[in-house]
């Protein structure tokens, strides 16, 4: 097997691994509020979300096409760099995304998997080629601007929806409100899971497509008409499996740590998230579902009179959002430098081994203080381990 083919194989395996982490990292975006209010039992919620993520991944390739051309400079990678180096750039970028995903999962921080991926790719691209590796116009219009606007819009929409719901149902007893809106929650949460599949699974498809184009296994012009079935199938299956395993730690943060949420609030938040994510997927914007979901949950707290919003927890989330792109970029750049220094297939094997070792270590640390389906809905307190203020005591999903 040639060095180029070995790197391509390791790259595809790593991309599927990223999709898997994306699944369990982002399960909370869809199902945290439904689990918190008791609309769905935890295991039922993640199972439903997994199925709908799987279905959503087959519905469109708009986001995949955008990722393949709007983050890295595709013409530069195709004509200005040899295929081995170009694939190392993508490979290192994926490693940056995975390691940042696992790090934030360890501390229960719902950061953006999408931005972790883009940050890793940008960092490795800058390290390898310089600023010419990045499609700055596509990055700003399809990633950065939506990253700022999406949570604000989601917060406003959810706040207005929550206020209207409580205004309209003011004469209905709280018990009847909870019972009725739980069914609405199930519907809207299902829509968010479907929307997540149409967006996030495709981002990894786009990365694999770019690698296949660089290696000569796929024609660039064919991407807009569809991707090879095996790419779609593997990515859909990986994100669905990750979703089913459930990122309980992040589910707990979103469902219990941000707002004391009721069923009407949950329905308003999920409806807001679904509408925004589905609209962005149709337009090819690589939107962060985490930003949208968190903004919607915050909005549901703002829109309910007297609701308690934990702004300190929200502030820590924002810090994670702001640092995701640069930190994943630093990991991607460092990983690329290691592979480049060693060179060829040996360099690719070494950085893959580093990925496996660090991933295994973080998983082991996570098991020391476990959060799962049995305790995800326990009462939140100021020292809750899901977002610890003492990083030396990390915990698991």
C-alpha positions in Angstrom: 0.0 0.0 0.0 1.4 3.4 -1.0 1.9 6.2 1.6 -0.9 8.2 -0.1 -3.4 5.4 0.1 -2.5 4.6 3.7 -3.0 8.3 4.7 -6.4 8.3 2.8 -7.5 5.1 4.7 -6.5 6.6 8.1 -8.1 9.9 7.2 -11.5 8.2 6.4 -11.3 6.2 9.7 -10.6 9.4 11.6 -13.4 11.2 9.8 -15.8 8.5 10.9 -14.4 8.8 14.4 -15.1 12.5 14.3 -18.7 11.9 13.2 -19.1 9.5 16.1 -17.9 12.1 18.7 -20.1 14.6 17.0 -23.1 12.3 17.6 -22.6 11.9 21.4 -21.3 15.4 21.8 -24.5 16.9 20.3 -27.2 14.6 21.5 -28.1 17.2 24.1 -28.9 19.8 21.4 -32.0 17.8 20.5 -33.0 15.8 23.6 -31.8 17.6 26.7 -35.0 19.5 27.4 -37.2 16.5 26.7 -35.2 14.4 29.1 -35.1 17.2 31.7 -38.9 17.7 31.7 -39.7 14.0 31.6 -41.3 14.1 28.2 -39.1 11.2 27.2 -37.2 8.7 29.2 -33.4 9.1 28.7 -32.7 5.9 26.8 -35.9 6.4 24.6 -34.8 9.9 23.9 -31.3 9.0 22.6 -32.7 6.1 20.6 -35.3 8.3 18.9 -32.6 10.9 18.2 -30.2 8.3 16.8 -32.8 7.0 14.3 -33.7 10.6 13.1 -30.1 11.6 12.8 -29.6 8.5 10.6 -32.6 9.5 8.4 -31.6 13.2 8.2 -28.1 12.3 7.0 -29.6 11.0 3.7 -31.9 13.9 3.0 -29.4 16.5 1.5 -25.8 17.1 0.4 -25.9 20.9 0.4 -23.9 21.3 3.6 -21.4 18.6 2.5 -20.8 20.5 -0.8 -20.3 23.7 1.2 -17.7 22.2 3.5 -15.9 20.6 0.6 -15.3 24.1 -1.0 -16.0 26.9 1.5 -13.5 26.3 4.4 -10.3 25.2 2.7 -9.2 26.6 -0.6 -10.0 23.6 -2.9 -8.2 24.9 -6.0 -5.1 25.5 -4.0 -5.2 22.0 -2.5 -5.9 20.4 -5.9 -3.3 22.2 -7.9 -0.7 23.9 -5.6 0.0 21.0 -3.2 0.9 17.4 -3.7 -1.9 14.9 -2.7 0.0 13.5 0.2 0.5 16.9 1.9 -3.0 18.0 1.1 -4.5 14.9 2.8 -2.2 15.3 5.8 -3.7 18.8 6.2 -7.2 17.3 6.3 -6.1 14.4 8.5 -4.4 16.7 11.1 -7.5 19.0 11.0 -9.7 16.1 11.9 -7.5 15.1 14.8 -7.7 18.7 16.1 -11.5 18.6 15.9 -11.8 15.2 17.7 -9.4 16.1 20.6 -11.2 19.4 21.3 -14.6 17.6 21.1 -13.4 15.1 23.7 -11.9 17.7 25.9 -15.1 19.8 26.1 -17.2 16.6 26.5 -15.0 15.7 29.5 -16.0 18.9 31.2 -19.6 18.9 30.1 -19.2 22.0 27.9 -21.6 22.1 24.9 -19.1 23.6 22.5 -19.6 23.4 18.7 -18.4 20.2 17.0 -18.7 22.1 13.7 -16.3 24.8 14.8 -13.9 22.2 16.3 -13.7 20.6 12.8 -13.3 23.9 11.0 -10.8 25.2 13.5 -8.7 22.0 13.1 -8.8 22.3 9.3 -7.9 26.0 9.4 -5.0 25.4 11.9 -3.5 22.6 9.8 -4.0 24.5 6.6 -2.2 27.6 7.9 0.6 25.5 9.3 1.1 23.7 6.0 0.6 26.4 3.4 -0.2 29.7 5.0 -3.2 32.0 4.6 -3.6 30.8 1.0 -4.9 27.5 2.2 -8.1 29.1 3.6 -11.1 30.2 1.6 -11.6 33.3 3.7 -14.8 34.5 2.0 -16.5 31.2 2.3 -15.3 30.9 5.9 -16.7 34.3 6.9 -20.0 34.0 5.0 -20.9 30.3 5.7 -19.3 29.8 9.2 -18.3 32.9 11.1 -21.2 35.2 10.5 -23.8 32.5 11.2 -21.8 31.5 14.3 -22.4 35.0 15.8 -26.0 35.5 14.4 -27.5 32.1 15.1 -27.5 32.0 18.9 -28.8 35.6 19.1 -31.6 34.9 16.6 -32.4 31.6 18.3 -32.6 33.3 21.7 -34.9 36.0 20.4 -37.2 33.5 18.6 -37.4 31.2 21.6 -38.0 34.0 24.0 -40.9 35.4 21.9 -42.3 31.9 21.5 -42.1 31.1 25.2 -43.7 34.4 26.2 -46.6 33.8 23.7 -47.1 30.3 25.0 -47.4 31.4 28.6 -49.6 34.3 27.7 -52.0 32.2 25.7 -52.2 29.4 28.2 -52.3 31.7 31.3 -55.7 30.3 32.4 -54.7 26.7 32.1 -53.3 25.0 35.2 -49.6 24.2 35.2 -50.3 20.5 35.4 -52.3 20.5 32.2 -49.7 22.7 30.6 -47.0 20.3 31.3 -48.9 17.3 30.1 -50.0 18.8 26.9 -46.7 20.5 25.9 -44.7 17.3 26.6 -46.2 15.9 23.4 -45.3 19.1 21.6 -41.8 18.7 23.0 -41.4 15.2 21.5 -42.4 16.4 18.1 -40.1 19.5 18.1 -37.2 17.6 19.6 -37.6 15.0 16.8 -37.4 17.8 14.3 -34.1 19.0 15.8 -32.7 15.5 15.6 -33.7 15.3 12.0 -32.2 18.7 11.3 -29.0 17.7 13.1 -28.6 14.8 10.7 -29.1 17.0 7.7 -26.4 19.3 8.9 -23.7 17.8 11.1 -23.4 14.3 9.4 -22.8 16.1 6.1 -19.9 18.1 7.4 -17.9 15.0 7.7 -19.1 13.8 4.4 -17.8 17.0 2.9 -14.3 16.4 4.4 -14.2 12.8 3.1 -15.3 14.1 -0.3 -12.5 16.6 -0.4 -10.0 13.9 0.5 -11.4 11.7 -2.3 -11.2 14.6 -4.8 -7.6 15.3 -3.8 -6.6 11.6 -4.2 -8.3 11.3 -7.5 -11.1 9.0 -6.4 -13.9 11.5 -6.9 -14.7 14.1 -9.5 -15.1 17.6 -7.9 -18.0 18.4 -10.2 -20.0 15.4 -9.1 -20.3 16.5 -5.4 -23.3 18.8 -6.0 -25.2 15.9 -7.5 -24.5 13.5 -4.6 -21.8 11.6 -2.8 -20.9 7.9 -3.1 -23.4 5.8 -1.1 -20.7 4.3 1.2 -19.6 7.8 2.3 -23.2 8.8 3.2 -23.9 5.4 4.9 -20.7 5.4 7.0 -21.2 9.0 8.2 -24.9 8.5 8.9 -24.2 5.3 10.8 -21.4 6.8 12.9 -23.3 9.9 14.0 -26.4 7.8 14.8 -24.3 5.4 16.9 -22.7 8.2 18.7 -26.1 9.8 19.3 -27.5 6.6 20.7 -24.6 6.3 23.3 -25.7 9.7 24.6 -23.5 12.5 25.7 -25.1 12.4 29.2 -22.7 15.0 30.6 -23.6 17.6 28.0 -27.3 16.6 28.1 -27.2 17.3 31.9 -25.6 20.7 31.4 -28.2 21.8 28.8 -31.2 20.2 30.4 -30.5 21.0 34.1 -27.7 23.5 34.4 -28.7 26.4 32.1 -32.4 26.9 32.9 -34.9 25.2 35.2 -37.0 24.3 32.2 -40.7 23.3 31.9 -42.5 21.5 29.0 -43.8 24.7 27.4 -40.3 26.3 27.5 -38.9 23.1 26.1 -41.3 23.0 23.2 -40.6 26.7 22.4 -36.8 26.1 22.5 -36.9 23.0 20.3 -39.2 24.6 17.8 -36.9 27.6 17.5 -33.9 25.3 17.0 -35.5 23.1 14.4 -36.7 26.0 12.3 -33.3 27.7 12.3 -31.2 24.6 11.7 -33.4 23.3 8.8 -33.4 26.7 7.1 -29.6 26.9 7.3 -29.1 23.4 6.0 -31.3 24.1 3.0 -29.2 27.2 2.2 -25.9 25.3 2.7 -24.7 27.1 5.8 -22.6 25.0 8.1 -24.4 26.2 11.2 -23.5 25.1 14.8 -26.5 23.2 16.2 -24.9 23.7 19.6 -25.0 27.5 19.4 -28.6 27.4 18.1 -29.8 24.9 20.8 -28.1 26.8 23.6 -29.4 30.1 22.4 -32.9 28.7 22.2 -32.8 27.2 25.7 -31.5 30.6 27.1 -34.3 32.3 25.2 -36.9 30.0 26.8 -35.6 31.1 30.2 -35.7 34.8 29.3 -39.2 34.5 27.9 -40.8 33.0 31.0 -41.6 35.5 33.7 -39.7 34.6 36.9 -37.6 31.9 35.3 -34.1 31.2 36.7 -31.3 31.5 34.2 -27.8 30.5 35.4 -25.8 33.1 33.6 -22.5 31.9 35.1 -23.0 28.6 33.4 -23.9 30.4 30.2 -20.8 32.5 30.5 -18.6 29.4 30.7 -20.3 28.1 27.6 -19.6 31.3 25.7 -15.9 31.0 26.6 -15.8 27.5 25.2 -17.5 28.8 22.0 -15.0 31.6 21.6 -12.0 29.4 22.2 -13.1 26.4 20.1 -11.9 27.6 16.7 -8.4 28.8 17.9 -7.8 25.9 20.3 -8.8 23.2 17.7 -6.7 25.1 15.2 -3.6 25.0 17.5 -4.1 21.2 17.9 -4.5 20.8 14.2 -1.4 22.9 13.5 0.7 21.0 16.1 -0.5 17.6 14.7 0.4 18.6 11.2 3.9 19.8 12.3 4.5 16.4 13.9 3.4 14.5 10.9 5.5 16.8 8.6 8.6 16.5 10.7 8.5 12.7 10.6 7.3 12.6 7.1 5.3 10.2 4.8 3.3 7.2 6.1 5.3 7.1 9.3 4.2 10.6 10.2 0.5 9.7 9.6 0.8 6.6 11.7 2.4 8.5 14.6 -0.3 11.2 14.7 -3.0 8.6 14.5 -1.4 6.8 17.5 -1.3 10.1 19.4 -5.1 10.5 18.7 -5.9 7.0 19.9 -3.7 7.4 23.1 -5.2 10.8 24.1 -8.7 9.7 23.3 -8.3 6.7 25.4 -6.8 8.7 28.3 -9.8 11.2 28.3 -12.3 8.3 28.2 -10.5 6.7 31.2 -10.6 10.0 33.1 -14.3 10.4 32.2 -15.1 7.1 33.9 -13.9 8.3 37.3 -17.0 10.4 37.9 -19.8 9.1 35.7 -23.0 10.7 34.5 -25.4 8.4 32.7 -29.1 7.8 32.1 -29.5 7.0 35.8 -28.4 10.3 37.2 -28.6 12.8 34.3 -31.8 14.4 35.9 -30.5 14.7 39.4 -30.9 18.2 40.9 -28.3 20.7 39.8 -26.2 22.5 42.4 -23.4 25.1 42.3 -20.7 22.4 42.5 -22.2 20.1 39.9 -19.5 18.0 38.2 -21.0 18.5 34.7 -19.3 21.9 34.5 -16.7 21.8 37.2 -14.8 24.9 38.2 -11.9 22.7 39.1 -10.5 21.2 35.9 -8.5 18.6 37.9 -11.6 16.6 38.6 -13.1 16.0 35.2 -16.0 13.5 34.8 -17.6 11.4 32.2 -20.8 11.2 30.2 
